[in-house]
Amino acid sequence: METYEDLPAELMTERLRLRQWHSSDAEEYRGLWLERDPRVLRRIDAEGRPTVDDLREGITRNPQGAEPGLGLLAIELRVSGAFIGYCGLTVNGASFDEPEIAFEVARRAHGHGYATEAARAIVEAAARTGRRRLWATVREWNAASFRVLEKLDFHRSGRIDEDAEHGDSIWMTRVLDQA
């Protein structure tokens, strides 16, 4: 097994700060869950779970939001400090050696290029860890995520996980330039 540098706990871009989660992010994070398209699997259930307290407990338990060495970082606007989403690397359906990039931005922040800016910072940081390739899965109906990934030179791999109820997941990939 190869050894990799850890993904940094904080990254700065021109307009964004990507950082470890704070328990105070739980309420805004739950807001992301409430905004999700009905076809998304991880939504608020019939019992109202996860609650803000459930999410706060999860954040407290694992402020990097992913496996050790990887991380899902909270995204905040540098100007105001407002939480707007998350972006980072996770194993999910991929692997530790070739992790999956994941991102989600609040609707109020759509259309400003924040997801692309955050994801670009994560891609660059992933290359610095020594990784050679990243993956992403996108539901076939999620045009905005496809646009973000295409701007970052991800391309369709040919792998598709079929799901008639929620929409097929298209696997995209990108070979990383070594820093």
Order of alpha helices (4+ residues) and beta strands (2+ residues): beta-beta-alpha-alpha-beta-beta-beta-alpha-beta-alpha-beta-beta
